[in-house]
Amino acid sequence: RKEAFNKLNKLPVKYFQREISGKIVTKVTTDSDGVRGLYQVVFSIVTALITLGMVYIGLLYLNLELALLTLLAIPILVLWLTVYRKTINNYNHMIREYNSINNGKLVEFINGVEIIQQMNKEEEMCKEYHEALHKNYVVRTKHLVVSSLFGWDLLVVVRRLAVALVLLYFGLKYFSVNFVITATTIYVYVEYLEKLVNPVANIFHNLNNLEDSLV
């Protein structure tokens, strides 16, 4: 906030004429909180990636064929993360912008309340502010829907499907006369799958915070 305030002192007057005062206040006070969490989020994601790598090495050691089969999920996961991150980023931009506009409207009302009352513009100002709040509400709802449908909850479904496919794979192999596998390997592999999903889930969990901090 100190650095942001120092920056404001160096900006030309035309910047303050162009920007709503409430938006400037929001950037210095509220948005600075988002930046504060950036390092913590980055650290969590890096930790999850390291864990992911270590678990996969164990998976390769356990069963090379199944480990390579699991590797096929990486392109799908990367595509999923890319689309999800881009969508969430757009919504975070819009949420931040609407927050600034809402605060701008509020400051505008407080500073000009005397003139507004003299000109009987209270109803008009209320209507403008309510419309701005509604836009913010709609965007936040969409953000929540995307997070629910394509974030952690979907990952849980994918994890269950992966376990089912593993059991199916082992089941088909087991009924082959040329192949015998112990129940221990099945159990350990499923456990490894769970351990692979946990760091990915951690990345998804922190992705929202990361994008918000970057915005």
C-alpha positions in Angstrom: 0.0 0.0 0.0 2.9 2.3 0.7 4.4 1.6 -2.7 1.0 2.1 -4.4 0.5 5.5 -2.6 4.0 6.6 -3.6 3.1 5.7 -7.2 -0.1 7.8 -7.0 2.0 10.8 -6.0 4.0 10.4 -9.3 1.0 10.0 -11.6 -0.3 13.0 -13.7 -3.5 14.8 -12.9 -5.2 13.4 -16.1 -5.1 9.9 -14.5 -7.2 11.1 -11.6 -9.6 12.8 -14.0 -10.0 9.5 -16.0 -10.3 7.0 -13.1 -13.1 7.0 -10.6 -11.8 7.8 -7.1 -13.5 4.7 -5.7 -11.6 2.5 -8.1 -8.3 4.0 -7.0 -9.1 3.5 -3.3 -10.1 -0.2 -4.1 -6.8 -0.8 -5.8 -4.7 0.5 -2.9 -6.8 -1.1 -0.1 -8.6 -4.2 -1.3 -6.6 -5.4 -4.3 -3.4 -5.2 -2.2 -4.7 -8.1 -0.1 -4.8 -10.3 -3.2 -1.1 -9.7 -3.9 -0.2 -10.6 -0.3 -1.3 -14.2 -0.8 0.6 -14.7 -4.1 3.8 -16.2 -2.6 2.0 -18.6 -0.4 -0.1 -19.9 -3.3 3.0 -20.3 -5.6 4.8 -22.2 -2.8 1.8 -24.5 -2.4 1.6 -25.2 -6.2 5.4 -25.9 -6.4 5.2 -28.3 -3.4 2.3 -30.1 -5.1 4.3 -30.5 -8.4 7.3 -31.9 -6.5 5.0 -34.4 -4.6 3.5 -35.3 -8.0 6.9 -36.1 -9.5 8.0 -38.2 -6.4 4.8 -40.2 -6.4 5.1 -40.9 -10.1 8.6 -42.2 -9.7 7.2 -44.7 -7.1 4.5 -45.6 -9.6 7.1 -46.4 -12.3 9.0 -48.6 -9.9 5.8 -50.5 -9.0 4.5 -51.2 -12.5 6.0 -49.7 -15.7 3.1 -50.6 -17.9 0.5 -49.0 -15.7 2.7 -46.0 -15.0 2.9 -45.3 -18.8 -0.8 -45.8 -19.1 -1.3 -43.2 -16.3 1.0 -40.9 -18.3 -1.7 -40.6 -21.0 -3.8 -38.6 -18.6 -1.2 -35.7 -18.6 -2.2 -34.1 -21.9 -5.9 -34.2 -20.9 -5.0 -32.7 -17.4 -2.9 -29.9 -19.0 -5.7 -29.0 -21.4 -8.2 -29.1 -18.5 -6.0 -26.8 -16.3 -5.4 -24.4 -19.2 -9.1 -23.9 -20.1 -10.1 -23.8 -16.4 -7.4 -21.2 -15.6 -8.3 -19.0 -18.5 -12.0 -19.0 -17.7 -11.4 -18.3 -14.0 -8.9 -15.6 -14.9 -11.6 -13.8 -17.0 -14.1 -14.0 -14.2 -11.6 -12.7 -11.6 -10.8 -9.7 -13.9 -14.5 -8.9 -14.1 -15.1 -9.4 -10.3 -12.2 -7.0 -9.5 -13.5 -4.5 -12.1 -17.1 -4.6 -10.7 -15.8 -4.3 -7.1 -14.0 -1.1 -8.2 -17.0 0.2 -10.0 -19.3 -0.5 -6.9 -16.8 1.3 -4.6 -16.6 4.1 -7.2 -20.4 4.6 -7.2 -20.4 4.6 -3.4 -17.7 7.3 -3.1 -19.4 9.3 -5.8 -22.7 9.2 -3.9 -21.0 10.1 -0.5 -19.1 13.0 -2.0 -22.0 14.4 -3.9 -24.9 13.5 -1.5 -25.8 17.2 -1.0 -26.1 17.9 -4.7 -27.9 14.6 -5.3 -30.5 15.4 -2.6 -31.0 19.0 -3.9 -31.7 17.7 -7.4 -33.8 14.8 -6.2 -31.6 12.2 -7.8 -31.6 9.7 -4.9 -33.8 7.1 -6.8 -31.6 7.3 -9.9 -28.4 6.8 -7.8 -30.0 3.8 -6.0 -30.9 2.3 -9.4 -27.4 2.7 -10.7 -25.8 1.2 -7.6 -28.2 -1.7 -7.5 -27.5 -2.5 -11.2 -23.8 -2.5 -10.5 -24.3 -4.8 -7.5 -26.4 -7.2 -9.6 -23.7 -7.4 -12.3 -21.2 -8.3 -9.7 -23.5 -10.9 -8.2 -24.1 -12.5 -11.7 -20.3 -12.7 -12.4 -19.6 -14.2 -9.0 -22.3 -16.8 -9.4 -20.8 -17.8 -12.8 -17.4 -18.0 -11.2 -18.8 -20.3 -8.5 -20.6 -22.5 -11.1 -17.4 -23.0 -13.1 -15.4 -23.7 -10.0 -18.0 -26.3 -8.8 -18.4 -28.1 -12.2 -14.9 -28.0 -13.5 -12.7 -27.7 -10.4 -12.2 -30.0 -7.4 -15.7 -31.7 -7.6 -15.0 -32.9 -11.1 -11.6 -34.1 -10.1 -13.2 -36.4 -7.4 -15.4 -37.9 -10.2 -12.3 -38.5 -12.4 -10.4 -40.1 -9.5 -13.3 -42.5 -8.9 -13.4 -43.4 -12.6 -9.6 -43.9 -12.7 -9.9 -46.4 -9.8 -12.8 -48.2 -11.5 -10.7 -48.4 -14.8 -7.7 -49.8 -12.8 -9.8 -52.5 -11.2 -11.3 -53.3 -14.6 -7.8 -53.5 -16.1 -6.6 -55.8 -13.4 -9.8 -57.8 -13.6 -9.4 -58.5 -17.3 -5.7 -59.4 -16.8 -6.6 -61.7 -13.9 -9.0 -63.7 -15.9 -6.3 -64.3 -18.6 -4.6 -67.7 -18.3 -1.2 -66.1 -19.1 -1.3 -63.5 -16.3 -1.5 -63.6 -12.5 -1.4 -60.6 -10.3 -1.4 -60.3 -6.5 -4.0 -58.3 -4.7 -1.2 -56.4 -3.0 -0.2 -54.8 -6.3 -3.7 -53.7 -7.1 -4.1 -52.2 -3.6 -0.7 -50.3 -3.8 -1.5 -49.0 -7.3 -4.9 -47.7 -6.2 -3.1 -46.0 -3.3 -0.6 -44.4 -5.7 -3.5 -43.1 -7.8 -5.0 -41.5 -4.7 -1.6 -39.9 -3.9 -1.3 -38.7 -7.5 -4.7 -37.0 -7.4 -4.0 -35.2 -4.0 -1.3 -32.8 -5.3 -3.4 -32.2 -8.5 -6.3 -31.3 -6.3 -4.0 -29.0 -4.3 -3.1 -27.2 -7.6 -6.8 -26.8 -8.5 -7.5 -25.5 -5.0 -4.8 -22.9 -5.2 -5.4 -22.0 -8.8 -8.3 -19.6 -8.0 -6.2 -17.8 -5.4 -3.3 -17.7 -7.8 -5.3 -16.1 -10.6 -6.9 -13.7 -8.2 -3.5 -12.6 -7.0 -2.2 -12.2 -10.5 -5.2 -10.1 -11.5 
